[in-house]
Amino acid sequence: MDKLLADAGMGTRSQVKELLRRGFVTVDGAVCKKGEQKVSGQERICCQGQAVEYARYRYYMLHKPQGVVTATRDAREKTVLDLLKGVHTADLSPVGRLDKDTEGLLLLTNDGELAHRLLSPKYHVDKCYLARTARPVEAEALAVLEQGVDIGDDKPTLPAVAKVNEQGELLLTIREGRYHQVKRMLRAVDNEVLYLKRLSFGSLVLPEDLEAGAFRALTEEEQERLRHDISG
Ligand code: URA
């Protein structure tokens, strides 16, 4: 609570603690005196009778570096939330997951509905990955990856788009997000992923100047485009 009030511009952490102590803050109509009170971000919060304007839904893009786990908490490993320095992370979740050794674009939000839809196979949100592979991916393998391949699940993968760039790296665009999907698809064509990076997620593209480990809030336009991605 004290962090939320400070983030919303109500004062410094100690000033907002004083406002709380004096009973000036209400949560859904009830006085709240505790700075450490957990808030989900959905409540109506008032300070000295004025509604506190804070964004109900928050969206961040992170350039996840290798070596960090996509989880909200972990007893031993550094998590993606640990990288969102200075952000109120209690209600944020990653949208989908990237493996510990995968880097690239990861969206984090407290908008559960949007996250759910972005991950739903129903909306077919494209994710583009760049993979360096143990062996060159030949035309025949590209065709197999594109058509759909048996990776040991009950169904083959959905049609994808597969290309090799001038550096011999694979650019694979898939619409699903099955566990270790890209690595398993490459294994199914007798290859192996050595390095994996997610370049895009729906209409969101990893900016070239967003370094590994860095993050930023989505712009209004990016949020709008994401909503558009799942409106069909
Ligand atoms: N596919 C994988 O195999 N790993 C990832 O992290 C993402 C997609």
Residues whose N, C-alpha, C, O or C-beta is under 5 A from the ligand:
A	BS01	URA	R97 L98 D99 T102 H180 Q181 V182 K183 R184
